[in-house]
């Protein structure tokens, strides 16, 4: 399984500031924001993920956010196959992986199909978070109860 998790400074503080005023609504808004941020990253990754047989691309997921016992909201997004991490980490020639492998991918697909969109998206994470929290607070939206799965 290939998935990413991240600690973003400032988002936890923003959630706490919201929670002080509207506890349940703030938690729902933060969960809605995290879920949608995961969908955004996965949507961009969807363009880049190799499609040779289609199994990898069909295995995409965004987990419904959950609150840990320490009050930290968590979600994961990624691809759920046994070989996803290998496809993600094998570079194109002439580069080689630590085990000496390389792989060619038809454009626009590529290696690092999840971390590349993740890194670009996270550069503006606080802006995205604020947008989705604003939408959720204004409309009382919550994350979907079923996991996101974009099929081919």
C-alpha positions as CSV (number, residue, x, y, z in Angstrom):
1,X,0.0,0.0,0.0
2,X,1.3,3.5,-0.8
3,X,-0.1,6.3,1.3
4,X,1.0,9.6,2.6
5,X,0.5,11.2,6.0
6,X,1.7,14.6,7.0
7,X,2.0,16.9,9.9
8,X,1.1,20.5,8.8
9,X,2.0,23.2,11.2
10,X,-0.8,25.7,11.8
11,X,-3.8,23.5,10.9
12,X,-4.1,22.0,14.3
13,X,-4.0,25.5,15.8
14,X,-6.6,26.7,13.3
15,X,-8.8,23.7,14.3
16,X,-8.4,24.5,18.0
17,X,-9.3,28.1,17.5
18,X,-12.5,27.0,15.6
19,X,-13.2,24.4,18.3
20,X,-13.1,26.9,21.1
21,X,-16.1,28.7,19.5
22,X,-18.1,25.9,17.9
23,X,-16.7,22.5,19.0
24,X,-18.7,20.0,17.0
25,X,-19.2,22.2,14.0
26,X,-15.4,22.9,14.0
27,X,-14.5,19.2,14.1
28,X,-16.9,18.5,11.2
29,X,-15.5,21.4,9.2
30,X,-11.9,20.3,9.8
31,X,-12.8,16.7,8.8
32,X,-14.6,17.9,5.7
33,X,-11.5,20.0,4.8
34,X,-9.1,17.1,5.3
35,X,-11.2,14.7,3.3
36,X,-11.5,17.1,0.4
37,X,-7.8,17.9,0.5
38,X,-7.1,14.2,0.2
39,X,-9.5,14.0,-2.8
40,X,-7.8,17.0,-4.5
41,X,-4.4,15.3,-4.1
42,X,-5.7,12.0,-5.3
43,X,-7.4,13.6,-8.3
44,X,-4.1,15.1,-9.5
45,X,-2.3,11.9,-8.7
46,X,-4.9,10.1,-10.9
47,X,-3.5,11.8,-13.9
48,X,0.0,10.6,-13.1
49,X,-0.4,7.1,-11.9
50,X,0.8,4.4,-14.3
51,X,-2.1,2.5,-16.0
52,X,-0.5,-0.6,-17.6
53,X,-3.2,-3.0,-16.4
54,X,-5.5,-0.6,-14.4
55,X,-5.3,-2.4,-11.1
56,X,-3.2,0.2,-9.4
57,X,-5.4,3.1,-10.5
58,X,-8.5,1.4,-9.4
59,X,-7.1,0.8,-5.9
60,X,-7.1,4.5,-5.0
61,X,-8.7,5.6,-1.7
62,X,-9.2,8.5,0.6
63,X,-10.1,7.4,4.2
64,X,-12.9,9.1,6.1
65,X,-11.1,11.3,8.7
66,X,-11.1,10.0,12.3
67,X,-10.3,11.7,15.6
68,X,-7.5,10.0,17.6
69,X,-7.6,9.7,21.3
70,X,-5.3,12.7,21.6
71,X,-7.7,14.9,19.6
72,X,-5.7,14.7,16.4
73,X,-7.8,14.4,13.2
74,X,-6.2,11.9,10.7
75,X,-6.9,10.8,7.2
76,X,-4.9,8.9,4.5
77,X,-5.0,8.9,0.7
78,X,-3.2,6.5,-1.6
79,X,-3.3,3.3,-3.6
80,X,-3.9,-0.1,-2.1
81,X,-2.0,-2.7,-4.0
82,X,1.0,-4.8,-2.8
83,X,3.2,-3.3,-5.5
84,X,2.1,0.4,-5.3
85,X,5.2,1.5,-3.4
86,X,7.5,-0.2,-5.8
87,X,6.0,1.5,-8.8
88,X,6.1,4.8,-6.9
89,X,9.8,4.5,-6.1
90,X,11.3,3.1,-9.3
91,X,12.7,5.9,-11.4
92,X,13.0,6.2,-15.2
93,X,16.3,5.4,-17.0
94,X,19.1,6.2,-16.6
95,X,18.4,6.6,-12.9
96,X,18.1,3.4,-10.8
97,X,16.3,2.5,-7.6
98,X,18.4,1.3,-4.6
99,X,17.9,-2.3,-5.9
100,X,19.1,-1.3,-9.4
101,X,15.7,-1.1,-11.2
102,X,14.3,1.5,-13.6
103,X,11.0,1.7,-15.4
104,X,9.6,3.7,-18.3
105,X,6.1,5.2,-18.1
106,X,3.9,6.5,-20.9
107,X,3.4,10.3,-20.5
108,X,1.7,11.8,-18.5
109,X,2.2,8.9,-16.1
110,X,5.3,8.8,-14.0
111,X,7.1,7.5,-10.9
112,X,6.4,9.6,-7.7
113,X,2.8,9.7,-8.9
114,X,1.5,10.4,-5.3
115,X,4.3,12.4,-3.7
116,X,4.6,14.9,-6.6
117,X,1.0,16.2,-6.4
118,X,1.2,16.0,-2.6
119,X,4.2,18.2,-2.4
120,X,2.7,20.8,-4.8
121,X,-0.6,20.8,-3.0
122,X,0.9,21.1,0.5
123,X,2.8,24.2,-0.5
124,X,-0.6,25.9,-0.1
125,X,-2.2,23.6,2.5
126,X,-3.3,26.4,4.8
127,X,-5.1,28.2,1.9
128,X,-6.9,24.9,0.9
129,X,-7.8,24.1,4.5
130,X,-9.2,27.6,5.1
131,X,-11.3,27.3,1.9
132,X,-12.8,24.0,2.8
133,X,-13.4,24.9,6.4
134,X,-15.2,28.1,5.2
135,X,-17.4,26.0,2.9
136,X,-18.2,23.5,5.6
137,X,-18.9,26.2,8.2
138,X,-21.2,28.1,5.9
139,X,-23.1,25.1,4.6
140,X,-22.9,22.5,7.4
141,X,-21.3,20.1,5.0
142,X,-19.7,16.9,6.3
143,X,-17.4,14.4,4.6
144,X,-19.1,11.6,2.7
145,X,-19.9,8.4,4.7
146,X,-18.5,6.2,1.8
147,X,-14.8,6.4,0.8
148,X,-14.0,8.2,-2.4
149,X,-13.1,5.9,-5.3
150,X,-12.5,7.2,-8.7
151,X,-12.8,4.3,-11.2
152,X,-11.4,4.2,-14.6
